[in-house]
Amino acid sequence: MEVEELEKRKSRKITSSSPSSALINNLDDGCLMHIFSFLSPIPDRYNTALVCHRWCYLACHPRLWLRVDRSVQDFSEPGVFPNIEEAVSAARYIKLLLICGLGLYGILLRPYLQTLPFRPGDTILIAAGGSHLASNIQIKKPLCLIGGGELPDETTVICLRGSDSALEFLSTCKLTNLTVKAELGCCLLHRSGRLIIDECILQCESNPLDYLSCPIMSTAGSGVFPSNLKSDGDSISVSHTRIEGGAKAVLTSGDLALQQVRVIYARTSLYFWFDVGCR
């Protein structure tokens, strides 16, 4: 009798702990997806996709993030794009659809909706493997760009020769788990907004014109762009990032200056932590 009771207790524990019997699964897909939208893309939402088939479908839905994957043959699949530029354009379009879909309320809430940072559809996952070409891609709305590999060097964005930069930021943006390479010019060009760079690798190729290249360049507050594109929150925050090559790690020509620098030497690499803010 005691053995049977123990077996019954074990079976109850197993069934109660399984994802399929959890009370949260009584919610419909829309509610679950809304909950998942509040999770950070990496690692929380990524780990959520590993729970079960249903959660994987919802956590990877294009409403929550877009995907850049050149290996995909059929790009009719929603939320998948062959290059970064098309994904960035689609992210802008998603927010426009959200505003239009709300009708009159969307018009009234438009100033608020445009300021929402990293909402569903504003996260772009760039697939690991191979190189993704980028040339002066302007980011004009809040976005989060994430490398899909386990390490930053598994997802590489290459700035084409003759381009000023790979990515040009005119709005708040976060980069994480990415490698960005440039032969001439700069890897990242910061015009306005808050730029967050976390666990990335920025590389300027070694060449005789090395003094012309710079991993990060900021012109915020320099008067290059009209005042309506400027922001009081202009800043750059770099953490746990490898910076290689170039004349300087960061070059500023506006109102911002380098602050709170910390460098850690780890074997053959230098990891940087620093902020660029108002003088």
Helices and strands as residue ranges (DSSP letters): H 2-17, G 19-21, G 23-26, H 29-36, I 41-45, H 46-48, H 53-59, E 66-68, E 80-81, H 84-101, H 104-108, H 110-113, E 123-126, E 131-134, E 137-139, E 143-147, G 152-154, E 156-159, E 165-169, E 173-176, E 179-182, E 186-190, E 194-198, E 201-204, G 210-212, E 214-218, G 227-229, E 235-244, E 250-252, E 256-266, E 269-278
